[in-house]
Amino acid sequence: MAIEEKTLKCRDCGNDFAFTVGEQEFYQSHGLQHEPARCPTCRTARRRNRSDAGGTRQMHTVTCAECGAETQVPFEPTEGRPVYCRDCYAKQRKTVKTEEPPPN
C-alpha cells in the first residue's frame, strides 16, 4: 500500500498541517507508531519551552560501555547498568530489533 500525504489537526493551535510522505517514512523507519499530534511550529515551541522551563538540562559525563569513549547523557546513570555513546546505542538498538522474533 502506497503512503500518501495526510492532513492532521494540531492539538495545541488547532491548525491543519501536512504529515508528508517523507515524514511518514521517517516515523516508520524509527519505529514510531503514532502520528504527530502537533504541527511543526508547536513542536518547536514545545521543545524550546521544555528546555527553558527548568534551565539547561543537566548532562552527566560517562564512559561508553561498548567503545570506551567519553560521552554525555541527559540522565543520571544507574550503577551496574551499561551506558552507551550515541553511535554504540544506535548499534545496540539495531541489534535488538533484528534479534526479536516476528510477531505471530
SEFIZA-3560 file (N, C-alpha, C; in Angstrom, 3 decimals):
REM SEFIZA-3560
<numar><xx>0.844</xx><yy>-1.176</yy><zz>0.000</zz><atom>N</atom></numar>
<numar><xx>0.000</xx><yy>0.000</yy><zz>0.000</zz><atom>CA</atom></numar>
<numar><xx>0.892</xx><yy>1.243</yy><zz>0.000</zz><atom>C</atom></numar>
<numar><xx>0.635</xx><yy>2.153</yy><zz>-0.893</zz><atom>N</atom></numar>
<numar><xx>1.443</xx><yy>3.369</yy><zz>-1.025</zz><atom>CA</atom></numar>
<numar><xx>1.095</xx><yy>4.368</yy><zz>0.078</zz><atom>C</atom></numar>
<numar><xx>2.112</xx><yy>5.044</yy><zz>0.537</zz><atom>N</atom></numar>
<numar><xx>1.911</xx><yy>6.078</yy><zz>1.556</zz><atom>CA</atom></numar>
<numar><xx>1.511</xx><yy>7.365</yy><zz>0.843</zz><atom>C</atom></numar>
<numar><xx>0.522</xx><yy>8.052</yy><zz>1.388</zz><atom>N</atom></numar>
<numar><xx>0.083</xx><yy>9.320</yy><zz>0.833</zz><atom>CA</atom></numar>
<numar><xx>0.159</xx><yy>10.392</yy><zz>1.905</zz><atom>C</atom></numar>
<numar><xx>0.382</xx><yy>11.631</yy><zz>1.488</zz><atom>N</atom></numar>
<numar><xx>0.403</xx><yy>12.757</yy><zz>2.420</zz><atom>CA</atom></numar>
<numar><xx>-0.939</xx><yy>12.854</yy><zz>3.133</zz><atom>C</atom></numar>
<numar><xx>-0.880</xx><yy>13.149</yy><zz>4.451</zz><atom>N</atom></numar>
<numar><xx>-2.092</xx><yy>13.285</yy><zz>5.255</zz><atom>CA</atom></numar>
<numar><xx>-2.176</xx><yy>14.699</yy><zz>5.802</zz><atom>C</atom></numar>
<numar><xx>-3.375</xx><yy>15.142</yy><zz>6.050</zz><atom>N</atom></numar>
<numar><xx>-3.585</xx><yy>16.418</yy><zz>6.723</zz><atom>CA</atom></numar>
<numar><xx>-4.057</xx><yy>16.112</yy><zz>8.131</zz><atom>C</atom></numar>
<numar><xx>-3.327</xx><yy>16.628</yy><zz>9.121</zz><atom>N</atom></numar>
<numar><xx>-3.644</xx><yy>16.411</yy><zz>10.532</zz><atom>CA</atom></numar>
<numar><xx>-3.985</xx><yy>17.742</yy><zz>11.181</zz><atom>C</atom></numar>
<numar><xx>-4.646</xx><yy>17.689</yy><zz>12.334</zz><atom>N</atom></numar>
<numar><xx>-5.004</xx><yy>18.894</yy><zz>13.078</zz><atom>CA</atom></numar>
<numar><xx>-4.137</xx><yy>18.964</yy><zz>14.340</zz><atom>C</atom></numar>
<numar><xx>-3.491</xx><yy>20.105</yy><zz>14.557</zz><atom>N</atom></numar>
<numar><xx>-2.619</xx><yy>20.311</yy><zz>15.708</zz><atom>CA</atom></numar>
<numar><xx>-3.446</xx><yy>20.378</yy><zz>16.987</zz><atom>C</atom></numar>
<numar><xx>-3.033</xx><yy>19.629</yy><zz>18.008</zz><atom>N</atom></numar>
<numar><xx>-3.758</xx><yy>19.611</yy><zz>19.275</zz><atom>CA</atom></numar>
<numar><xx>-3.580</xx><yy>20.918</yy><zz>20.051</zz><atom>C</atom></numar>
<numar><xx>-2.516</xx><yy>21.689</yy><zz>19.774</zz><atom>N</atom></numar>
<numar><xx>-2.283</xx><yy>22.934</yy><zz>20.506</zz><atom>CA</atom></numar>
<numar><xx>-2.952</xx><yy>24.139</yy><zz>19.849</zz><atom>C</atom></numar>
<numar><xx>-2.659</xx><yy>24.368</yy><zz>18.575</zz><atom>N</atom></numar>
<numar><xx>-3.169</xx><yy>25.574</yy><zz>17.914</zz><atom>CA</atom></numar>
<numar><xx>-4.429</xx><yy>25.320</yy><zz>17.089</zz><atom>C</atom></numar>
<numar><xx>-4.733</xx><yy>24.048</yy><zz>16.816</zz><atom>N</atom></numar>
<numar><xx>-5.925</xx><yy>23.710</yy><zz>16.054</zz><atom>CA</atom></numar>
<numar><xx>-5.790</xx><yy>23.859</yy><zz>14.554</zz><atom>C</atom></numar>
<numar><xx>-4.635</xx><yy>24.286</yy><zz>14.077</zz><atom>N</atom></numar>
<numar><xx>-4.422</xx><yy>24.441</yy><zz>12.634</zz><atom>CA</atom></numar>
<numar><xx>-4.153</xx><yy>23.096</yy><zz>11.973</zz><atom>C</atom></numar>
<numar><xx>-4.529</xx><yy>22.996</yy><zz>10.706</zz><atom>N</atom></numar>
<numar><xx>-4.207</xx><yy>21.813</yy><zz>9.921</zz><atom>CA</atom></numar>
<numar><xx>-2.739</xx><yy>21.886</yy><zz>9.500</zz><atom>C</atom></numar>
<numar><xx>-2.089</xx><yy>20.712</yy><zz>9.423</zz><atom>N</atom></numar>
<numar><xx>-0.719</xx><yy>20.655</yy><zz>8.926</zz><atom>CA</atom></numar>
<numar><xx>-0.522</xx><yy>19.364</yy><zz>8.163</zz><atom>C</atom></numar>
<numar><xx>0.443</xx><yy>19.378</yy><zz>7.253</zz><atom>N</atom></numar>
<numar><xx>0.707</xx><yy>18.217</yy><zz>6.408</zz><atom>CA</atom></numar>
<numar><xx>1.646</xx><yy>17.248</yy><zz>7.113</zz><atom>C</atom></numar>
<numar><xx>1.283</xx><yy>15.983</yy><zz>7.078</zz><atom>N</atom></numar>
<numar><xx>2.149</xx><yy>14.894</yy><zz>7.523</zz><atom>CA</atom></numar>
<numar><xx>2.622</xx><yy>14.241</yy><zz>6.225</zz><atom>C</atom></numar>
<numar><xx>3.786</xx><yy>14.700</yy><zz>5.749</zz><atom>N</atom></numar>
<numar><xx>4.256</xx><yy>14.350</yy><zz>4.410</zz><atom>CA</atom></numar>
<numar><xx>4.667</xx><yy>12.878</yy><zz>4.306</zz><atom>C</atom></numar>
<numar><xx>4.797</xx><yy>12.428</yy><zz>3.084</zz><atom>N</atom></numar>
<numar><xx>5.240</xx><yy>11.062</yy><zz>2.821</zz><atom>CA</atom></numar>
<numar><xx>6.622</xx><yy>10.852</yy><zz>3.448</zz><atom>C</atom></numar>
<numar><xx>7.515</xx><yy>11.825</yy><zz>3.277</zz><atom>N</atom></numar>
<numar><xx>8.860</xx><yy>11.720</yy><zz>3.848</zz><atom>CA</atom></numar>
<numar><xx>8.841</xx><yy>11.603</yy><zz>5.362</zz><atom>C</atom></numar>
<numar><xx>7.984</xx><yy>12.398</yy><zz>6.020</zz><atom>N</atom></numar>
<numar><xx>7.869</xx><yy>12.314</yy><zz>7.480</zz><atom>CA</atom></numar>
<numar><xx>7.315</xx><yy>10.956</yy><zz>7.903</zz><atom>C</atom></numar>
<numar><xx>6.337</xx><yy>10.451</yy><zz>7.166</zz><atom>N</atom></numar>
<numar><xx>5.763</xx><yy>9.151</yy><zz>7.494</zz><atom>CA</atom></numar>
<numar><xx>6.807</xx><yy>8.044</yy><zz>7.355</zz><atom>C</atom></numar>
<numar><xx>7.619</xx><yy>8.129</yy><zz>6.308</zz><atom>N</atom></numar>
<numar><xx>8.688</xx><yy>7.143</yy><zz>6.125</zz><atom>CA</atom></numar>
<numar><xx>9.697</xx><yy>7.232</yy><zz>7.270</zz><atom>C</atom></numar>
<numar><xx>10.026</xx><yy>8.465</yy><zz>7.695</zz><atom>N</atom></numar>
<numar><xx>10.936</xx><yy>8.657</yy><zz>8.829</zz><atom>CA</atom></numar>
<numar><xx>10.348</xx><yy>8.012</yy><zz>10.082</zz><atom>C</atom></numar>
<numar><xx>9.080</xx><yy>8.279</yy><zz>10.358</zz><atom>N</atom></numar>
<numar><xx>8.422</xx><yy>7.710</yy><zz>11.541</zz><atom>CA</atom></numar>
<numar><xx>8.493</xx><yy>6.184</yy><zz>11.494</zz><atom>C</atom></numar>
<numar><xx>8.183</xx><yy>5.595</yy><zz>10.337</zz><atom>N</atom></numar>
<numar><xx>8.222</xx><yy>4.132</yy><zz>10.200</zz><atom>CA</atom></numar>
<numar><xx>9.628</xx><yy>3.591</yy><zz>10.402</zz><atom>C</atom></numar>
<numar><xx>10.623</xx><yy>4.247</yy><zz>9.808</zz><atom>N</atom></numar>
<numar><xx>11.999</xx><yy>3.757</yy><zz>9.899</zz><atom>CA</atom></numar>
<numar><xx>12.553</xx><yy>3.838</yy><zz>11.314</zz><atom>C</atom></numar>
<numar><xx>11.963</xx><yy>4.702</yy><zz>12.147</zz><atom>N</atom></numar>
<numar><xx>12.414</xx><yy>4.835</yy><zz>13.533</zz><atom>CA</atom></numar>
<numar><xx>11.479</xx><yy>4.127</yy><zz>14.515</zz><atom>C</atom></numar>
<numar><xx>10.545</xx><yy>3.356</yy><zz>13.989</zz><atom>N</atom></numar>
<numar><xx>9.651</xx><yy>2.580</yy><zz>14.850</zz><atom>CA</atom></numar>
<numar><xx>8.616</xx><yy>3.406</yy><zz>15.590</zz><atom>C</atom></numar>
<numar><xx>8.376</xx><yy>4.630</yy><zz>15.141</zz><atom>N</atom></numar>
<numar><xx>7.377</xx><yy>5.485</yy><zz>15.793</zz><atom>CA</atom></numar>
<numar><xx>5.995</xx><yy>5.060</yy><zz>15.305</zz><atom>C</atom></numar>
<numar><xx>5.109</xx><yy>4.746</yy><zz>16.235</zz><atom>N</atom></numar>
<numar><xx>3.827</xx><yy>4.170</yy><zz>15.877</zz><atom>CA</atom></numar>
<numar><xx>2.700</xx><yy>5.181</yy><zz>15.808</zz><atom>C</atom></numar>
<numar><xx>2.877</xx><yy>6.352</yy><zz>16.382</zz><atom>N</atom></numar>
<numar><xx>1.807</xx><yy>7.348</yy><zz>16.420</zz><atom>CA</atom></numar>
<numar><xx>2.128</xx><yy>8.529</yy><zz>15.520</zz><atom>C</atom></numar>
<numar><xx>1.107</xx><yy>9.088</yy><zz>14.915</zz><atom>N</atom></numar>
<numar><xx>1.273</xx><yy>10.285</yy><zz>14.102</zz><atom>CA</atom></numar>
<numar><xx>1.551</xx><yy>11.471</yy><zz>15.026</zz><atom>C</atom></numar>
<numar><xx>2.206</xx><yy>12.522</yy><zz>14.512</zz><atom>N</atom></numar>
<numar><xx>2.454</xx><yy>13.691</yy><zz>15.355</zz><atom>CA</atom></numar>
<numar><xx>1.131</xx><yy>14.359</yy><zz>15.737</zz><atom>C</atom></numar>
<numar><xx>1.049</xx><yy>14.828</yy><zz>16.963</zz><atom>N</atom></numar>
<numar><xx>-0.168</xx><yy>15.483</yy><zz>17.449</zz><atom>CA</atom></numar>
<numar><xx>-0.075</xx><yy>17.002</yy><zz>17.317</zz><atom>C</atom></numar>
<numar><xx>1.143</xx><yy>17.505</yy><zz>17.068</zz><atom>N</atom></numar>
<numar><xx>1.354</xx><yy>18.952</yy><zz>16.982</zz><atom>CA</atom></numar>
<numar><xx>1.993</xx><yy>19.309</yy><zz>15.650</zz><atom>C</atom></numar>
<numar><xx>1.669</xx><yy>20.505</yy><zz>15.157</zz><atom>N</atom></numar>
<numar><xx>2.272</xx><yy>20.997</yy><zz>13.923</zz><atom>CA</atom></numar>
<numar><xx>3.754</xx><yy>21.299</yy><zz>14.185</zz><atom>C</atom></numar>
<numar><xx>4.562</xx><yy>21.418</yy><zz>13.137</zz><atom>N</atom></numar>
<numar><xx>5.990</xx><yy>21.698</yy><zz>13.334</zz><atom>CA</atom></numar>
<numar><xx>6.252</xx><yy>22.944</yy><zz>14.181</zz><atom>C</atom></numar>
<numar><xx>5.464</xx><yy>23.993</yy><zz>14.007</zz><atom>N</atom></numar>
<numar><xx>5.661</xx><yy>25.219</yy><zz>14.778</zz><atom>CA</atom></numar>
<numar><xx>5.436</xx><yy>24.971</yy><zz>16.272</zz><atom>C</atom></numar>
<numar><xx>4.352</xx><yy>24.277</yy><zz>16.611</zz><atom>N</atom></numar>
<numar><xx>4.045</xx><yy>23.995</yy><zz>18.016</zz><atom>CA</atom></numar>
<numar><xx>5.036</xx><yy>22.995</yy><zz>18.622</zz><atom>C</atom></numar>
<numar><xx>5.511</xx><yy>22.037</yy><zz>17.800</zz><atom>N</atom></numar>
<numar><xx>6.527</xx><yy>21.097</yy><zz>18.294</zz><atom>CA</atom></numar>
<numar><xx>7.803</xx><yy>21.837</yy><zz>18.665</zz><atom>C</atom></numar>
<numar><xx>8.218</xx><yy>22.757</yy><zz>17.807</zz><atom>N</atom></numar>
<numar><xx>9.427</xx><yy>23.540</yy><zz>18.076</zz><atom>CA</atom></numar>
<numar><xx>9.244</xx><yy>24.389</yy><zz>19.327</zz><atom>C</atom></numar>
<numar><xx>8.093</xx><yy>25.048</yy><zz>19.446</zz><atom>N</atom></numar>
<numar><xx>7.825</xx><yy>25.886</yy><zz>20.626</zz><atom>CA</atom></numar>
<numar><xx>7.807</xx><yy>25.032</yy><zz>21.890</zz><atom>C</atom></numar>
<numar><xx>7.222</xx><yy>23.855</yy><zz>21.827</zz><atom>N</atom></numar>
<numar><xx>7.153</xx><yy>22.963</yy><zz>22.993</zz><atom>CA</atom></numar>
<numar><xx>8.552</xx><yy>22.539</yy><zz>23.427</zz><atom>C</atom></numar>
<numar><xx>9.397</xx><yy>22.168</yy><zz>22.461</zz><atom>N</atom></numar>
<numar><xx>10.779</xx><yy>21.790</yy><zz>22.794</zz><atom>CA</atom></numar>
<numar><xx>11.522</xx><yy>22.951</yy><zz>23.443</zz><atom>C</atom></numar>
<numar><xx>11.359</xx><yy>24.132</yy><zz>22.862</zz><atom>N</atom></numar>
<numar><xx>12.035</xx><yy>25.320</yy><zz>23.383</zz><atom>CA</atom></numar>
<numar><xx>11.555</xx><yy>25.623</yy><zz>24.804</zz><atom>C</atom></numar>
<numar><xx>10.262</xx><yy>25.561</yy><zz>25.029</zz><atom>N</atom></numar>
<numar><xx>9.710</xx><yy>25.835</yy><zz>26.364</zz><atom>CA</atom></numar>
<numar><xx>10.136</xx><yy>24.793</yy><zz>27.375</zz><atom>C</atom></numar>
<numar><xx>10.217</xx><yy>23.555</yy><zz>26.945</zz><atom>N</atom></numar>
<numar><xx>10.626</xx><yy>22.484</yy><zz>27.853</zz><atom>CA</atom></numar>
<numar><xx>12.059</xx><yy>22.696</yy><zz>28.328</zz><atom>C</atom></numar>
<numar><xx>12.941</xx><yy>23.093</yy><zz>27.425</zz><atom>N</atom></numar>
<numar><xx>14.338</xx><yy>23.285</yy><zz>27.818</zz><atom>CA</atom></numar>
<numar><xx>14.510</xx><yy>24.573</yy><zz>28.613</zz><atom>C</atom></numar>
<numar><xx>13.659</xx><yy>25.575</yy><zz>28.342</zz><atom>N</atom></numar>
<numar><xx>13.745</xx><yy>26.831</yy><zz>29.084</zz><atom>CA</atom></numar>
<numar><xx>13.125</xx><yy>26.722</yy><zz>30.474</zz><atom>C</atom></numar>
<numar><xx>12.161</xx><yy>25.846</yy><zz>30.654</zz><atom>N</atom></numar>
<numar><xx>11.406</xx><yy>25.756</yy><zz>31.902</zz><atom>CA</atom></numar>
<numar><xx>12.289</xx><yy>25.449</yy><zz>33.098</zz><atom>C</atom></numar>
<numar><xx>13.141</xx><yy>24.482</yy><zz>32.984</zz><atom>N</atom></numar>
<numar><xx>13.970</xx><yy>24.097</yy><zz>34.116</zz><atom>CA</atom></numar>
<numar><xx>15.409</xx><yy>24.509</yy><zz>33.932</zz><atom>C</atom></numar>
<numar><xx>15.650</xx><yy>25.470</yy><zz>33.099</zz><atom>N</atom></numar>
<numar><xx>17.033</xx><yy>25.820</yy><zz>32.793</zz><atom>CA</atom></numar>
<numar><xx>17.601</xx><yy>24.805</yy><zz>31.826</zz><atom>C</atom></numar>
<numar><xx>18.877</xx><yy>24.733</yy><zz>31.741</zz><atom>N</atom></numar>
<numar><xx>19.520</xx><yy>23.797</yy><zz>30.833</zz><atom>CA</atom></numar>
<numar><xx>19.492</xx><yy>22.408</yy><zz>31.433</zz><atom>C</atom></numar>
<numar><xx>19.268</xx><yy>21.443</yy><zz>30.610</zz><atom>N</atom></numar>
<numar><xx>19.235</xx><yy>20.053</yy><zz>31.056</zz><atom>CA</atom></numar>
<numar><xx>20.604</xx><yy>19.666</yy><zz>31.589</zz><atom>C</atom></numar>
<numar><xx>20.638</xx><yy>19.047</yy><zz>32.748</zz><atom>N</atom></numar>
<numar><xx>21.908</xx><yy>18.640</yy><zz>33.330</zz><atom>CA</atom></numar>
<numar><xx>22.425</xx><yy>17.408</yy><zz>32.598</zz><atom>C</atom></numar>
<numar><xx>23.655</xx><yy>17.485</yy><zz>32.168</zz><atom>N</atom></numar>
<numar><xx>24.283</xx><yy>16.378</yy><zz>31.456</zz><atom>CA</atom></numar>
<numar><xx>25.278</xx><yy>15.689</yy><zz>32.385</zz><atom>C</atom></numar>
<numar><xx>25.442</xx><yy>14.392</yy><zz>32.200</zz><atom>N</atom></numar>
<numar><xx>26.358</xx><yy>13.599</yy><zz>33.016</zz><atom>CA</atom></numar>
<numar><xx>27.414</xx><yy>12.988</yy><zz>32.110</zz><atom>C</atom></numar>
<numar><xx>28.660</xx><yy>13.130</yy><zz>32.467</zz><atom>N</atom></numar>
<numar><xx>29.759</xx><yy>12.579</yy><zz>31.689</zz><atom>CA</atom></numar>
<numar><xx>29.961</xx><yy>11.127</yy><zz>32.093</zz><atom>C</atom></numar>
<numar><xx>29.986</xx><yy>10.237</yy><zz>31.094</zz><atom>N</atom></numar>
<numar><xx>30.135</xx><yy>8.806</yy><zz>31.333</zz><atom>CA</atom></numar>
<numar><xx>31.096</xx><yy>8.220</yy><zz>30.301</zz><atom>C</atom></numar>
<numar><xx>31.496</xx><yy>6.990</yy><zz>30.534</zz><atom>N</atom></numar>
<numar><xx>32.319</xx><yy>6.250</yy><zz>29.587</zz><atom>CA</atom></numar>
<numar><xx>31.437</xx><yy>5.203</yy><zz>28.921</zz><atom>C</atom></numar>
<numar><xx>31.456</xx><yy>5.168</yy><zz>27.609</zz><atom>N</atom></numar>
<numar><xx>30.644</xx><yy>4.220</yy><zz>26.850</zz><atom>CA</atom></numar>
<numar><xx>31.057</xx><yy>2.792</yy><zz>27.191</zz><atom>C</atom></numar>
<numar><xx>30.082</xx><yy>1.954</yy><zz>27.504</zz><atom>N</atom></numar>
<numar><xx>30.341</xx><yy>0.562</yy><zz>27.872</zz><atom>CA</atom></numar>
<numar><xx>30.830</xx><yy>-0.270</yy><zz>26.697</zz><atom>C</atom></numar>
<numar><xx>30.590</xx><yy>0.195</yy><zz>25.486</zz><atom>N</atom></numar>
<numar><xx>30.974</xx><yy>-0.561</yy><zz>24.289</zz><atom>CA</atom></numar>
<numar><xx>32.350</xx><yy>-0.158</yy><zz>23.770</zz><atom>C</atom></numar>
<numar><xx>32.534</xx><yy>1.136</yy><zz>23.471</zz><atom>N</atom></numar>
<numar><xx>33.779</xx><yy>1.569</yy><zz>22.814</zz><atom>CA</atom></numar>
<numar><xx>34.747</xx><yy>2.289</yy><zz>23.751</zz><atom>C</atom></numar>
<numar><xx>34.302</xx><yy>2.645</yy><zz>24.953</zz><atom>N</atom></numar>
<numar><xx>35.175</xx><yy>3.296</yy><zz>25.916</zz><atom>CA</atom></numar>
<numar><xx>35.316</xx><yy>4.798</yy><zz>25.745</zz><atom>C</atom></numar>
<numar><xx>34.593</xx><yy>5.369</yy><zz>24.790</zz><atom>N</atom></numar>
<numar><xx>34.671</xx><yy>6.816</yy><zz>24.566</zz><atom>CA</atom></numar>
<numar><xx>33.937</xx><yy>7.559</yy><zz>25.675</zz><atom>C</atom></numar>
<numar><xx>34.436</xx><yy>8.742</yy><zz>25.990</zz><atom>N</atom></numar>
<numar><xx>33.754</xx><yy>9.586</yy><zz>26.960</zz><atom>CA</atom></numar>
<numar><xx>32.609</xx><yy>10.296</yy><zz>26.242</zz><atom>C</atom></numar>
<numar><xx>31.447</xx><yy>10.302</yy><zz>26.860</zz><atom>N</atom></numar>
<numar><xx>30.270</xx><yy>10.921</yy><zz>26.258</zz><atom>CA</atom></numar>
<numar><xx>29.411</xx><yy>11.537</yy><zz>27.354</zz><atom>C</atom></numar>
<numar><xx>28.394</xx><yy>12.281</yy><zz>26.949</zz><atom>N</atom></numar>
<numar><xx>27.486</xx><yy>12.875</yy><zz>27.923</zz><atom>CA</atom></numar>
<numar><xx>26.081</xx><yy>12.378</yy><zz>27.667</zz><atom>C</atom></numar>
<numar><xx>25.357</xx><yy>12.151</yy><zz>28.760</zz><atom>N</atom></numar>
<numar><xx>23.976</xx><yy>11.679</yy><zz>28.685</zz><atom>CA</atom></numar>
<numar><xx>23.094</xx><yy>12.567</yy><zz>29.547</zz><atom>C</atom></numar>
<numar><xx>21.806</xx><yy>12.708</yy><zz>29.193</zz><atom>N</atom></numar>
<numar><xx>20.917</xx><yy>13.601</yy><zz>29.930</zz><atom>CA</atom></numar>
<numar><xx>20.228</xx><yy>12.939</yy><zz>31.123</zz><atom>C</atom></numar>
<numar><xx>20.784</xx><yy>11.856</yy><zz>31.631</zz><atom>N</atom></numar>
<numar><xx>20.206</xx><yy>11.177</yy><zz>32.789</zz><atom>CA</atom></numar>
<numar><xx>21.328</xx><yy>10.733</yy><zz>33.708</zz><atom>C</atom></numar>
<numar><xx>20.990</xx><yy>10.508</yy><zz>34.963</zz><atom>N</atom></numar>
<numar><xx>21.996</xx><yy>10.029</yy><zz>35.901</zz><atom>CA</atom></numar>
<numar><xx>22.107</xx><yy>8.518</yy><zz>35.748</zz><atom>C</atom></numar>
<numar><xx>23.285</xx><yy>8.022</yy><zz>35.378</zz><atom>N</atom></numar>
<numar><xx>23.438</xx><yy>6.579</yy><zz>35.153</zz><atom>CA</atom></numar>
<numar><xx>23.194</xx><yy>5.778</yy><zz>36.430</zz><atom>C</atom></numar>
<numar><xx>22.653</xx><yy>4.579</yy><zz>36.248</zz><atom>N</atom></numar>
<numar><xx>22.417</xx><yy>3.664</yy><zz>37.357</zz><atom>CA</atom></numar>
<numar><xx>23.603</xx><yy>2.722</yy><zz>37.453</zz><atom>C</atom></numar>
<numar><xx>24.140</xx><yy>2.570</yy><zz>38.650</zz><atom>N</atom></numar>
<numar><xx>25.299</xx><yy>1.707</yy><zz>38.835</zz><atom>CA</atom></numar>
<numar><xx>24.970</xx><yy>0.279</yy><zz>38.405</zz><atom>C</atom></numar>
<numar><xx>25.886</xx><yy>-0.325</yy><zz>37.658</zz><atom>N</atom></numar>
<numar><xx>25.709</xx><yy>-1.690</yy><zz>37.204</zz><atom>CA</atom></numar>
<numar><xx>24.982</xx><yy>-1.819</yy><zz>35.873</zz><atom>C</atom></numar>
<numar><xx>24.494</xx><yy>-0.702</yy><zz>35.322</zz><atom>N</atom></numar>
<numar><xx>23.815</xx><yy>-0.743</yy><zz>34.025</zz><atom>CA</atom></numar>
<numar><xx>24.683</xx><yy>-0.052</yy><zz>32.988</zz><atom>C</atom></numar>
<numar><xx>24.859</xx><yy>-0.668</yy><zz>31.816</zz><atom>N</atom></numar>
<numar><xx>25.719</xx><yy>-0.069</yy><zz>30.797</zz><atom>CA</atom></numar>
<numar><xx>25.112</xx><yy>1.209</yy><zz>30.223</zz><atom>C</atom></numar>
<numar><xx>25.989</xx><yy>2.137</yy><zz>29.867</zz><atom>N</atom></numar>
<numar><xx>25.598</xx><yy>3.375</yy><zz>29.199</zz><atom>CA</atom></numar>
<numar><xx>26.437</xx><yy>3.460</yy><zz>27.932</zz><atom>C</atom></numar>
<numar><xx>25.783</xx><yy>3.839</yy><zz>26.820</zz><atom>N</atom></numar>
<numar><xx>26.456</xx><yy>3.850</yy><zz>25.532</zz><atom>CA</atom></numar>
<numar><xx>26.510</xx><yy>5.259</yy><zz>24.944</zz><atom>C</atom></numar>
<numar><xx>27.525</xx><yy>5.500</yy><zz>24.111</zz><atom>N</atom></numar>
<numar><xx>27.570</xx><yy>6.737</yy><zz>23.346</zz><atom>CA</atom></numar>
<numar><xx>26.484</xx><yy>6.659</yy><zz>22.276</zz><atom>C</atom></numar>
<numar><xx>26.241</xx><yy>7.736</yy><zz>21.583</zz><atom>N</atom></numar>
<numar><xx>25.166</xx><yy>7.786</yy><zz>20.586</zz><atom>CA</atom></numar>
<numar><xx>25.325</xx><yy>6.691</yy><zz>19.517</zz><atom>C</atom></numar>
<numar><xx>26.539</xx><yy>6.521</yy><zz>18.989</zz><atom>N</atom></numar>
<numar><xx>26.763</xx><yy>5.539</yy><zz>17.928</zz><atom>CA</atom></numar>
<numar><xx>26.566</xx><yy>4.108</yy><zz>18.419</zz><atom>C</atom></numar>
<numar><xx>27.125</xx><yy>3.791</yy><zz>19.577</zz><atom>N</atom></numar>
<numar><xx>27.001</xx><yy>2.428</yy><zz>20.105</zz><atom>CA</atom></numar>
<numar><xx>25.563</xx><yy>2.133</yy><zz>20.526</zz><atom>C</atom></numar>
<numar><xx>24.855</xx><yy>3.144</yy><zz>21.022</zz><atom>N</atom></numar>
<numar><xx>23.452</xx><yy>2.956</yy><zz>21.391</zz><atom>CA</atom></numar>
<numar><xx>22.629</xx><yy>2.616</yy><zz>20.149</zz><atom>C</atom></numar>
<numar><xx>22.903</xx><yy>3.316</yy><zz>19.053</zz><atom>N</atom></numar>
<numar><xx>22.189</xx><yy>3.042</yy><zz>17.804</zz><atom>CA</atom></numar>
<numar><xx>22.472</xx><yy>1.610</yy><zz>17.339</zz><atom>C</atom></numar>
<numar><xx>23.710</xx><yy>1.159</yy><zz>17.465</zz><atom>N</atom></numar>
<numar><xx>24.051</xx><yy>-0.213</yy><zz>17.084</zz><atom>CA</atom></numar>
<numar><xx>23.325</xx><yy>-1.220</yy><zz>17.976</zz><atom>C</atom></numar>
<numar><xx>23.270</xx><yy>-0.927</yy><zz>19.281</zz><atom>N</atom></numar>
<numar><xx>22.579</xx><yy>-1.807</yy><zz>20.224</zz><atom>CA</atom></numar>
<numar><xx>21.107</xx><yy>-1.931</yy><zz>19.871</zz><atom>C</atom></numar>
<numar><xx>20.467</xx><yy>-0.814</yy><zz>19.566</zz><atom>N</atom></numar>
<numar><xx>19.039</xx><yy>-0.831</yy><zz>19.216</zz><atom>CA</atom></numar>
<numar><xx>18.807</xx><yy>-1.633</yy><zz>17.943</zz><atom>C</atom></numar>
<numar><xx>19.689</xx><yy>-1.454</yy><zz>16.970</zz><atom>N</atom></numar>
<numar><xx>19.545</xx><yy>-2.172</yy><zz>15.699</zz><atom>CA</atom></numar>
<numar><xx>19.703</xx><yy>-3.666</yy><zz>15.934</zz><atom>C</atom></numar>
<numar><xx>20.659</xx><yy>-4.062</yy><zz>16.765</zz><atom>N</atom></numar>
<numar><xx>20.892</xx><yy>-5.470</yy><zz>17.079</zz><atom>CA</atom></numar>
<numar><xx>19.681</xx><yy>-6.064</yy><zz>17.783</zz><atom>C</atom></numar>
<numar><xx>19.131</xx><yy>-5.360</yy><zz>18.747</zz><atom>N</atom></numar>
<numar><xx>17.975</xx><yy>-5.851</yy><zz>19.497</zz><atom>CA</atom></numar>
<numar><xx>16.780</xx><yy>-6.033</yy><zz>18.569</zz><atom>C</atom></numar>
<numar><xx>16.552</xx><yy>-5.082</yy><zz>17.664</zz><atom>N</atom></numar>
<numar><xx>15.418</xx><yy>-5.166</yy><zz>16.746</zz><atom>CA</atom></numar>
<numar><xx>15.545</xx><yy>-6.353</yy><zz>15.801</zz><atom>C</atom></numar>
<numar><xx>16.759</xx><yy>-6.647</yy><zz>15.344</zz><atom>N</atom></numar>
<numar><xx>16.925</xx><yy>-7.757</yy><zz>14.403</zz><atom>CA</atom></numar>
<numar><xx>16.866</xx><yy>-9.101</yy><zz>15.111</zz><atom>C</atom></numar>
<numar><xx>17.116</xx><yy>-9.149</yy><zz>16.415</zz><atom>N</atom></numar>
<numar><xx>17.076</xx><yy>-10.394</yy><zz>17.165</zz><atom>CA</atom></numar>
<numar><xx>15.674</xx><yy>-10.734</yy><zz>17.646</zz><atom>C</atom></numar>
<numar><xx>14.755</xx><yy>-9.787</yy><zz>17.665</zz><atom>N</atom></numar>
<numar><xx>13.405</xx><yy>-10.043</yy><zz>18.136</zz><atom>CA</atom></numar>
<numar><xx>12.685</xx><yy>-10.964</yy><zz>17.164</zz><atom>C</atom></numar>
<numar><xx>11.972</xx><yy>-11.974</yy><zz>17.691</zz><atom>N</atom></numar>
<numar><xx>11.216</xx><yy>-12.853</yy><zz>16.784</zz><atom>CA</atom></numar>
<numar><xx>10.032</xx><yy>-12.110</yy><zz>16.192</zz><atom>C</atom></numar>
<numar><xx>9.635</xx><yy>-12.462</yy><zz>14.989</zz><atom>N</atom></numar>
<numar><xx>8.489</xx><yy>-11.791</yy><zz>14.374</zz><atom>CA</atom></numar>
<numar><xx>7.212</xx><yy>-12.097</yy><zz>15.145</zz><atom>C</atom></numar>
<numar><xx>6.272</xx><yy>-11.139</yy><zz>15.179</zz><atom>N</atom></numar>
<numar><xx>5.024</xx><yy>-11.375</yy><zz>15.910</zz><atom>CA</atom></numar>
<numar><xx>4.195</xx><yy>-12.459</yy><zz>15.220</zz><atom>C</atom></numar>
<numar><xx>3.422</xx><yy>-13.181</yy><zz>16.015</zz><atom>N</atom></numar>
<numar><xx>2.588</xx><yy>-14.269</yy><zz>15.476</zz><atom>CA</atom></numar>
<numar><xx>1.336</xx><yy>-13.751</yy><zz>14.848</zz><atom>C</atom></numar>
//
